Amino acid sequence: MGTGYKIKICGIKDLATLELCVDLQVDFVGLNFSPRSPRQIHEGTAESLLKIRNNSGFPKLVFLFFENSPSEIQSLKNSLKPDLIQLIRGDKFLTQELWEDLTETKSLLPAIRIQEIVTSDEDLEPKSDLVILDSYNKNFGGGTGHTFPWEYVTSVKRPFLLAGGITPTNVKTALETVRPYGIDVASGVETDGKKDPNKIKELVHNVRKL
């Protein structure tokens, strides 16, 4: 299993991709409900995909929201019971109450869009066990395929998933430069906007052989 870097594949929309992620024993899978995202799915699709959730080795399940209403987030959380809720700090639709409630129940996986050098881990949601550090785009919560300057986070000590433009080609450099807890990949394992099984396999292989 190599060095043990964790792998999250986000924006899954079809059963074949989800089954592949289970077979490859990735650590986290993400379903995206954001109306801003080309990877958006709806509750019915999620229910269909999650029929295999009881399969052996199913990864931790993450639901991603960006510019969804708090009521929709709570509804999907209650009905489909993901392990973690990924919210983007700075999302204008969020309430402080929801953020704090999910933090207190250890349900929140906060995503922080990096625009400058991080000088203190205290700025990175220390009440959460894990965070995502991603590139910034004001119109999207993530999944843009763009990296940010990795030197901005090389001094971060707390566990985080590195996101933003990670691909099978650059993942080795990213991990050796930043030394994160793991990686979070969406567009980097896609071809023409769809998850590419060969790219997923290549990414996982490249991470685990380090």
C-alpha positions as CSV (number, residue, x, y, z in Angstrom):
1,M,0.0,0.0,0.0
2,G,3.0,2.3,-0.3
3,T,3.4,5.3,2.0
4,G,-0.3,5.3,3.1
5,Y,-1.3,8.6,1.4
6,K,-5.1,8.8,1.5
7,I,-7.0,9.1,-1.8
8,K,-10.4,10.8,-2.4
9,I,-12.1,10.6,-5.7
10,C,-14.8,13.2,-5.9
11,G,-17.6,13.9,-8.3
12,I,-18.7,10.3,-9.0
13,K,-21.8,10.1,-11.1
14,D,-22.0,6.5,-12.3
15,L,-22.0,3.0,-10.7
16,A,-19.0,1.7,-12.7
17,T,-16.8,4.4,-11.4
18,L,-18.0,3.9,-7.8
19,E,-17.4,0.1,-8.1
20,L,-13.9,0.8,-9.4
21,C,-13.1,3.0,-6.5
22,V,-14.3,0.2,-4.1
23,D,-12.2,-2.4,-5.9
24,L,-9.1,-0.1,-5.8
25,Q,-9.7,0.5,-2.1
26,V,-9.6,4.3,-2.3
27,D,-10.2,5.9,1.1
28,F,-12.9,8.5,0.3
29,V,-15.5,8.8,-2.4
30,G,-17.4,12.1,-3.0
31,L,-20.8,12.7,-4.4
32,N,-21.4,16.3,-5.6
33,F,-24.8,18.0,-5.1
34,S,-23.7,21.5,-6.0
35,P,-25.9,23.3,-8.6
36,R,-22.7,25.1,-9.6
37,S,-20.9,21.9,-10.6
38,P,-20.9,19.9,-13.9
39,R,-20.7,16.8,-11.5
40,Q,-23.9,17.6,-9.8
41,I,-26.2,14.6,-9.0
42,H,-29.6,14.5,-7.4
43,E,-30.9,12.4,-4.6
44,G,-32.4,9.7,-6.8
45,T,-29.1,9.1,-8.5
46,A,-27.3,9.0,-5.1
47,E,-29.7,6.5,-3.8
48,S,-29.1,4.3,-6.8
49,L,-25.4,4.5,-6.5
50,L,-25.4,3.8,-2.7
51,K,-27.1,0.4,-3.1
52,I,-23.6,-1.0,-3.0
53,R,-22.6,0.9,0.1
54,N,-22.8,-2.3,2.2
55,N,-20.2,-4.0,0.0
56,S,-17.0,-4.9,1.8
57,G,-14.3,-2.2,1.7
58,F,-16.7,0.6,0.8
59,P,-14.8,3.9,1.3
60,K,-15.8,6.8,3.6
61,L,-18.7,8.6,1.9
62,V,-18.5,12.4,1.4
63,F,-21.3,14.6,0.2
64,L,-20.1,17.9,-1.3
65,F,-22.3,21.0,-1.3
66,F,-21.7,24.5,-2.6
67,E,-24.4,27.1,-2.9
68,N,-27.0,24.6,-1.7
69,S,-29.6,25.6,0.9
70,P,-29.0,24.6,4.5
71,S,-32.3,22.8,4.4
72,E,-31.3,20.7,1.4
73,I,-28.0,19.8,3.1
74,Q,-29.8,18.7,6.2
75,S,-32.3,16.7,4.3
76,L,-29.8,14.8,2.3
77,K,-27.6,14.2,5.4
78,N,-30.6,12.8,7.3
79,S,-31.9,10.6,4.4
80,L,-28.6,9.2,3.0
81,K,-26.3,9.4,6.0
82,P,-22.9,10.2,4.5
83,D,-19.9,9.9,6.7
84,L,-18.8,13.5,6.1
85,I,-20.3,16.7,4.7
86,Q,-17.9,18.7,2.6
87,L,-18.6,22.4,2.8
88,I,-16.6,25.3,1.3
89,R,-15.5,28.1,3.6
90,G,-16.9,31.3,2.2
91,D,-20.0,29.8,0.6
92,K,-22.5,32.6,0.9
93,F,-25.5,30.2,1.3
94,L,-24.1,28.6,4.5
95,T,-25.2,29.6,8.0
96,Q,-22.8,29.7,10.9
97,E,-25.3,27.5,12.8
98,L,-25.0,24.7,10.3
99,W,-21.2,25.0,10.1
100,E,-20.8,24.8,13.8
101,D,-23.3,22.0,14.2
102,L,-21.5,19.8,11.7
103,T,-18.2,20.7,13.3
104,E,-19.4,19.7,16.8
105,T,-20.7,16.4,15.5
106,K,-17.4,15.7,13.6
107,S,-19.4,15.5,10.4
108,L,-17.8,18.4,8.7
109,L,-15.0,18.1,6.1
110,P,-14.2,21.8,5.5
111,A,-12.7,22.9,2.2
112,I,-10.6,26.0,2.2
113,R,-9.6,27.7,-1.0
114,I,-6.0,28.9,-0.7
115,Q,-5.1,32.3,-2.0
116,E,-2.0,33.1,0.0
117,I,0.7,31.5,2.2
118,V,-0.7,29.7,5.2
119,T,1.2,30.9,8.3
120,S,-0.8,29.2,11.0
121,D,-2.6,25.9,11.3
122,E,-5.1,27.8,13.5
123,D,-6.5,29.4,10.4
124,L,-7.4,26.0,9.0
125,E,-10.5,24.9,11.0
126,P,-8.6,23.2,13.9
127,K,-11.8,21.8,15.4
128,S,-12.1,19.5,12.4
129,D,-9.9,16.4,12.2
130,L,-9.3,16.8,8.5
131,V,-9.5,19.7,6.0
132,I,-9.2,20.1,2.2
133,L,-6.9,22.7,0.8
134,D,-8.0,23.6,-2.7
135,S,-7.4,26.3,-5.4
136,Y,-9.6,29.3,-5.5
137,N,-12.3,30.2,-8.0
138,K,-15.1,32.5,-6.9
139,N,-17.7,30.7,-9.0
140,F,-16.9,27.2,-8.0
141,G,-16.4,25.2,-4.8
142,G,-13.7,23.1,-6.4
143,G,-13.1,20.7,-9.3
144,T,-11.7,23.4,-11.6
145,G,-8.6,21.5,-12.5
146,H,-6.3,24.4,-11.5
147,T,-3.5,24.1,-9.0
148,F,-2.5,26.7,-6.5
149,P,1.2,27.4,-5.5
150,W,2.0,24.4,-3.4
151,E,4.6,26.4,-1.5
152,Y,1.7,28.2,0.2
153,V,1.0,25.1,2.3
154,T,4.3,23.4,2.7
155,S,4.5,24.5,6.4
156,V,1.1,23.1,7.3
157,K,1.4,20.5,10.0
158,R,-2.2,19.4,10.5
159,P,-3.8,16.6,8.4
160,F,-5.2,17.8,5.1
161,L,-6.1,16.6,1.6
162,L,-4.4,18.5,-1.2
163,A,-6.8,19.4,-4.0
164,G,-6.7,21.5,-7.1
165,G,-5.4,20.2,-10.4
166,I,-4.0,16.9,-9.1
167,T,-3.5,14.4,-12.0
168,P,-1.8,11.0,-12.4
169,T,1.1,12.9,-14.0
170,N,1.8,15.4,-11.3
171,V,0.7,13.5,-8.2
172,K,4.2,12.2,-7.3
173,T,5.6,15.8,-7.4
174,A,2.6,17.1,-5.4
175,L,3.0,14.5,-2.7
176,E,6.8,14.9,-2.4
177,T,6.6,18.7,-2.4
178,V,3.7,19.1,0.1
179,R,3.6,15.8,2.1
180,P,-0.2,16.0,2.8
181,Y,-2.3,13.4,4.5
182,G,-3.7,12.6,1.1
183,I,-5.2,14.0,-2.1
184,D,-8.6,14.9,-3.4
185,V,-9.1,14.5,-7.2
186,A,-12.0,15.2,-9.5
187,S,-11.2,16.6,-12.9
188,G,-7.7,15.2,-12.8
189,V,-9.1,11.7,-13.5
190,E,-11.6,12.7,-16.2
191,T,-11.5,12.7,-20.0
192,D,-14.0,14.9,-21.8
193,G,-15.8,15.6,-18.5
194,K,-16.3,12.0,-17.5
195,K,-14.4,9.8,-15.1
196,D,-11.8,7.8,-16.9
197,P,-11.1,4.4,-15.3
198,N,-7.6,4.2,-16.7
199,K,-6.7,7.6,-15.2
200,I,-8.2,6.5,-11.9
201,K,-6.1,3.3,-11.9
202,E,-3.0,5.2,-12.9
203,L,-3.4,7.8,-10.2
204,V,-3.9,5.2,-7.5
205,H,-0.9,3.2,-8.8
206,N,1.3,6.3,-8.8
207,V,0.3,7.2,-5.2
208,R,0.7,3.7,-3.8
209,K,4.1,3.0,-5.4
210,L,5.7,6.0,-3.6
